[in-house]
Amino acid sequence: MKSELEIFKEYIRGQGLRQTPERENILQEITTFTGHFDVDELYLRLRRQGIKISKASIYRTLPLLLDCGLIREVDFTDGHWHYESIYGQPHHCHLRCLKCGAIVEFEDPLLICVEQKLAWRFGYLVKTHTLEVQGVCPQCQERLETGDDGGD
């Protein structure tokens, strides 16, 4: 299996773009995240390492990483996009608490069956799916029952 860097370099060359140290630093840092991240968090982590980089460089690099399939956008509806590294990871979906914003990642083989049925029914070639189930987590349910709404 190719490394993220090899895939990205091939993609950049194929697009007629330059491989820059900034793009490489951004990709290397993204591969260290175990969960979701946003631009500000990525920027701060790079700066703490002494890497001089602008947010503009990050904003210009993220669409490239999205397009070549190394990351995906995750909308947490907090006013900006979050991202996650997906290369070499099993496909998963999200369960999001509407009160505290907690995220649970899950996989379910039944979703593959749903994809296959939809593909057959509508004649689609399904590439992927995105599913976010929204609800209230057990901790927030308990706070609601006890009358402690967490200050909301």
ABEGO torsion letter per residue (X at the ends): XBBAAAAAAAAAAAAGBBBBAAAAAAAAAAAABABBBBAAAAAAAAAAAGBBBBAAAAAAAAAAAAAAGABBBBBAGAGBBBBBBABGBBBBBBBBBAAAGBBBBBBBAAAAAAAAAAAAAAGBBBABBBBBBBBBBAAAAAAAAAGBAGGX
